[in-house]
Amino acid sequence: MSGLTPQGFVAKTVDEILAELRQSQRSNVDGSLNTSATGVIANLNMAFALELAAAWEAIAEVYDAHDPVSAEGIAADANGSLVGVPRRPATKALTTLHLTMAPNTLVPEGSVVSDPTRPAVRFVTLADALTSTTSTSFDVAAAAETAGTLTAGANTLTKIESPASGWTAVTNPATAIPGQDVETDEEYRIRQAELRATSEGSTLAGIVADVRLLPNVITAAGYENTSDVTVNLLPPHSFEIVVSGGADAAIAQSIWRNKPAGIETYGTTTVTITDSEGVTHPVRFSRPVDKIVNVNYAATIDASYVAGSIRSTLEQASVDITSPAHFAIGAPVYLVRLLAIASEVRGVVNVTLDIALAPALPPDAVPTSPDNVLPVSTREVATFTGANWVGP
């Protein structure tokens, strides 16, 4: 059955359209009409059927555009605008640069620095840097030259791309805050689902969803113990939110706003909240322990390969919630998933790699086990930040 059905919209296929055209012609023109594949009418019918099938497919796309689960592109944007959830735009990574300069030196806004081992990682200063008659250094904010999920580890931005007289050195003392690509349709759908989950109020899913929406939160997970005994360190009738990123105060406020009455929070971080009556309450949550993943990889590459792109691709995948290699709290690291992503990098003909949890280092790029899995506990999260990388 085609058309609008109780199960949704079903488009007619080319074969169905052809069959209906033949039946209509025999009924309304001549029962002996030759509609076989060798006749002229068959060619005309096929031309009509292809055009009609395209129209049916277009109608199906319009129908699907109203479904937040299947809408894509501008249709997804329109659905999001109806509920006040616009698509997140691309953003640039941010960091603070420490410039070493002679006294009375000016490094103008827009000056560029880069990572000498990863030439595509370039940052631009966001303000003028001017030393006084006695100072020899200046800290200035900088943003990535291009938007996207670019990363820069601490002390990696050391090459001056825009020389200025008196400017002798540069570095970034801390790891850059990553940027992000334009939100994909899948990411957009996940975020809208999380927003809907916040309407679940005091359920664990609702509390976690609300925390995940806070600024700079990378990922979050929740655990609860409804029993009368301690389970996995959780006291009886308590819950724990484990959060990577975000500000302590904002996280605590979110948990307090959603937590059920009479149920205790648990965690290694405690923030004191003052309620509307002026009474203070401890709100507890946990920060995951970083499990650094060291990588050793080797690749056969062609001329289109950009140096360092296997590393940057894996780093981006690890923080992309839609990637099979996303490093979620409590999730193990699967070597096979990293291999699959690395093999799709432009210019890679073949690639092998091995991984190990720091401080261990993979001795080479040949894995001891192709299905190697690095264990991560419920209060830990894997990360490439600070990792040791060996490879092109």
C-alpha positions in Angstrom: 0.0 0.0 0.0 1.4 3.3 -1.1 0.7 6.9 -0.1 -0.1 8.1 3.4 -0.6 5.0 5.6 -1.1 4.5 9.3 2.6 3.5 9.4 3.7 6.7 7.5 4.3 7.7 3.9 5.1 5.0 1.4 6.3 6.1 -2.1 5.4 4.1 -5.2 8.2 2.3 -6.9 8.9 2.4 -10.7 7.6 -1.1 -11.1 4.4 -0.3 -9.3 3.9 2.8 -11.5 4.6 0.8 -14.7 2.1 -1.9 -13.6 -0.6 0.7 -12.9 0.0 2.5 -16.3 -0.3 -0.8 -18.2 -3.5 -1.7 -16.3 -5.0 1.7 -16.9 -4.2 1.6 -20.6 -5.8 -1.8 -21.1 -8.9 -0.8 -19.2 -9.4 2.6 -20.8 -7.8 2.3 -24.2 -7.7 -1.2 -25.5 -7.5 -4.5 -23.7 -5.3 -5.9 -26.4 -2.9 -2.9 -26.4 0.8 -4.1 -26.7 2.5 -2.8 -23.6 5.3 -5.4 -23.7 8.9 -4.4 -23.3 9.4 -4.6 -27.1 6.7 -2.1 -27.9 6.8 1.7 -28.4 4.3 2.2 -25.6 6.7 0.4 -23.2 9.3 3.1 -23.8 6.9 5.9 -23.2 5.6 4.2 -20.1 9.1 3.9 -18.7 9.8 7.6 -19.3 6.5 8.5 -17.5 7.2 6.1 -14.7 10.6 7.5 -14.0 9.3 11.0 -13.8 6.4 10.0 -11.6 8.7 8.0 -9.3 10.8 11.1 -8.8 7.7 13.0 -7.8 6.8 10.3 -5.3 10.3 10.5 -3.8 10.1 14.2 -3.5 6.8 13.9 -1.7 8.4 11.4 0.7 11.2 13.8 1.4 8.7 16.5 2.2 6.9 14.1 4.6 10.2 13.1 6.2 11.3 16.7 6.6 8.6 17.1 9.3 10.0 14.3 11.4 12.9 15.4 13.7 14.3 11.8 13.6 14.8 11.9 9.8 14.9 15.5 8.8 18.2 16.6 7.2 19.8 19.9 6.3 17.6 23.0 6.1 14.6 20.9 7.1 16.3 19.9 10.3 17.1 23.6 10.9 13.4 24.5 10.4 12.3 21.8 12.9 14.8 23.0 15.4 13.7 26.6 15.1 10.1 25.6 15.9 11.2 24.4 19.3 13.9 27.1 19.9 16.9 24.9 19.3 19.1 26.4 16.5 21.9 24.3 15.0 25.3 25.0 16.6 27.6 26.9 14.2 31.3 26.1 13.7 33.6 27.6 16.3 37.3 28.2 16.6 39.7 26.7 19.1 40.9 29.3 21.7 44.1 29.6 23.7 46.4 32.1 25.4 49.8 32.7 23.9 52.9 33.7 25.9 55.0 36.0 23.8 58.7 36.7 24.5 59.5 40.2 23.3 62.0 43.0 23.6 60.9 46.1 25.6 58.7 48.5 23.6 57.8 45.8 21.0 54.5 45.6 19.3 53.0 42.4 17.9 49.9 43.5 16.1 46.5 41.8 16.3 46.2 39.2 13.6 49.7 37.8 14.0 49.9 34.1 13.2 51.7 31.3 15.1 51.7 27.5 14.4 52.8 24.1 15.6 56.0 23.3 13.7 55.2 19.6 13.7 51.6 20.1 12.4 51.7 23.1 10.0 47.9 23.1 9.5 47.5 24.0 13.2 47.6 27.8 13.1 46.4 30.4 15.6 45.9 34.2 15.2 46.2 36.8 18.0 43.0 38.6 18.9 44.6 41.8 20.2 47.7 43.9 20.0 50.5 42.8 22.3 52.7 45.7 23.4 55.5 45.5 26.0 56.4 48.4 28.2 59.9 49.9 28.5 60.8 47.2 31.1 58.7 44.2 30.3 59.9 41.3 28.1 56.8 39.2 27.7 53.1 39.5 27.0 50.1 37.1 27.2 47.5 37.5 24.5 44.3 35.6 23.5 44.4 33.7 20.2 42.0 31.7 18.1 42.5 29.1 15.5 42.8 30.5 12.0 39.9 28.2 10.8 36.9 26.9 12.6 36.5 23.3 13.4 37.6 20.6 15.9 41.2 21.5 15.8 43.4 20.9 18.9 46.7 22.2 20.1 48.5 20.6 23.0 50.3 22.7 25.7 53.6 24.2 24.5 53.1 23.2 20.8 52.5 26.6 19.3 56.1 27.7 19.0 56.6 28.8 15.4 56.2 32.5 14.6 54.5 32.8 11.2 54.2 36.6 11.2 57.6 37.9 12.3 57.8 41.2 14.1 60.9 43.1 15.1 61.7 42.3 18.7 59.4 39.3 18.9 61.7 36.3 19.7 59.6 33.4 20.9 56.1 32.2 21.5 54.3 29.3 23.2 50.9 28.3 24.6 51.3 27.2 28.3 48.0 25.3 28.3 46.1 23.0 26.0 43.8 25.0 23.6 40.1 24.8 24.2 38.9 22.8 21.1 36.7 24.3 18.5 33.9 22.5 16.8 32.6 21.9 13.3 29.1 22.9 12.2 26.8 20.6 14.1 26.0 17.6 11.9 22.4 16.4 11.4 23.1 13.4 13.7 24.6 15.6 16.4 21.7 18.0 16.1 19.2 15.2 16.5 21.1 13.9 19.6 21.1 17.3 21.2 17.5 17.9 20.6 16.7 14.5 22.1 18.8 15.5 25.2 16.9 18.8 25.4 13.6 16.8 25.4 15.1 14.5 28.1 15.6 17.6 30.4 11.8 17.7 30.6 12.0 14.3 32.4 12.9 16.4 35.4 14.4 14.4 38.3 15.1 11.2 36.4 18.8 10.3 36.0 18.5 10.7 32.3 17.0 14.2 32.8 19.7 15.3 35.2 22.5 14.1 32.9 20.9 15.7 29.9 20.7 19.0 31.7 24.4 18.9 32.7 25.5 18.0 29.2 23.9 21.2 27.9 26.1 23.4 30.1 28.8 25.5 28.5 32.1 23.7 27.9 30.9 20.4 29.2 32.5 17.7 27.0 30.7 14.7 28.2 28.8 13.4 31.3 27.5 10.2 32.7 25.2 9.3 35.6 24.9 6.4 38.0 22.4 5.7 40.7 21.9 3.3 43.6 18.3 2.6 44.6 19.2 -0.2 46.9 19.6 -0.2 50.7 23.3 -1.1 50.6 26.4 0.6 49.1 27.1 -0.4 45.5 30.2 0.6 43.6 31.0 3.2 46.3 27.5 4.8 45.9 25.8 5.0 49.3 22.2 3.7 49.5 19.6 5.8 47.7 22.0 8.2 46.0 23.2 9.1 42.6 26.5 10.3 41.1 27.0 12.5 38.0 30.5 12.3 36.4 31.3 15.3 34.3 34.2 16.2 32.0 34.5 20.0 31.4 32.3 22.8 32.5 32.4 25.0 35.6 31.9 23.5 39.0 29.3 26.0 40.1 27.2 25.7 37.0 27.2 21.9 37.3 26.2 21.9 40.9 23.4 24.4 40.2 22.1 22.1 37.5 22.2 19.0 39.7 20.5 20.9 42.6 17.8 22.2 40.3 16.9 18.7 39.1 17.7 16.3 41.9 14.8 14.5 43.6 13.9 15.5 47.1 15.4 13.3 49.8 18.0 11.7 47.5 21.7 12.4 48.2 24.3 13.3 45.7 27.6 11.6 45.7 31.0 12.4 44.2 34.6 13.6 44.8 33.8 17.3 44.2 31.6 19.3 46.6 30.0 22.6 45.9 27.9 24.5 48.5 24.5 25.7 47.1 22.3 28.2 48.9 18.6 27.6 48.3 15.8 30.2 48.0 15.3 30.1 51.8 19.0 30.9 52.5 19.8 27.4 53.6 23.1 25.9 52.3 23.4 22.4 50.9 26.4 20.3 49.7 26.0 19.2 46.1 28.5 16.5 45.1 29.6 15.2 41.7 32.8 13.6 40.3 35.4 14.5 37.7 36.6 11.5 35.7 40.2 10.4 36.0 42.0 10.9 32.6 43.4 7.8 31.1 46.0 8.9 28.6 46.2 6.8 25.4 49.6 6.7 23.8 49.7 5.8 20.1 52.3 4.3 17.8 51.3 4.2 14.1 52.8 3.6 10.7 51.3 4.3 7.3 51.8 3.8 3.6 50.8 7.2 2.1 50.5 8.9 -1.2 51.2 12.5 -2.3 47.8 13.8 -1.1 48.5 12.9 2.6 49.0 15.9 4.9 51.6 15.3 7.7 50.0 14.8 11.1 46.5 14.3 9.7 46.1 10.7 11.1 46.8 12.2 14.5 44.4 15.1 14.1 41.7 12.9 12.7 41.9 10.5 15.7 41.9 13.4 18.1 38.8 14.9 16.6 37.0 11.5 16.5 37.7 11.0 20.2 35.7 14.1 21.2 32.9 13.7 18.5 29.9 12.2 20.2 28.7 10.7 16.9 32.0 8.9 16.2 32.3 5.2 17.1 35.7 6.1 18.5 34.3 8.8 20.9 35.9 8.7 24.3 32.9 8.6 26.6 33.1 8.3 30.4 33.5 4.7 31.4 33.8 3.5 27.8 36.7 1.3 26.8 39.0 2.2 23.9 38.7 -0.1 20.9 41.8 -0.4 18.7 39.7 -1.6 15.7 37.6 1.6 15.7 40.7 3.8 15.7 42.1 1.8 12.8 38.9 2.1 10.8 39.0 5.9 11.2 42.7 6.2 10.5 42.3 4.1 7.3 39.8 6.7 5.9 42.2 9.6 6.2 42.9 11.2 2.8 46.1 9.9 1.3 46.4 6.8 3.5 46.9 3.6 1.5 47.5 1.4 4.5 47.9 2.0 8.2 48.7 -0.1 11.3 48.8 1.2 14.9 48.9 0.1 18.4 47.8 1.8 21.6 48.6 1.6 25.3 47.5 3.4 28.5 50.2 5.7 29.9 52.8 5.4 31.2 53.1 2.3 28.9 54.2 3.0 25.3 53.5 0.7 22.4 56.9 -0.6 21.2 55.9 -0.3 17.6 52.9 0.1 15.3 52.1 -3.6 15.0 49.4 -4.5 17.6 50.0 -7.5 19.8 46.3 -8.2 19.4 44.2 -6.8 16.5 41.2 -6.5 18.7 43.0 -4.8 21.5 40.7 -3.1 24.0 41.9 -0.7 26.7 39.8 -0.9 29.8 38.3 2.3 31.3 36.3 2.2 34.6 33.0 4.0 35.2 34.8 7.0 36.8 37.5 7.4 34.1 37.7 8.7 30.6 40.2 8.0 27.9 42.0 11.0 26.3 44.6 11.9 23.8 45.5 15.1 25.7 49.1 14.8 26.7 49.5 11.5 24.8 52.8 10.4 23.3 52.4 10.0 19.5 54.8 8.2 17.2 54.0 8.3 13.4 53.9 10.4 10.3 
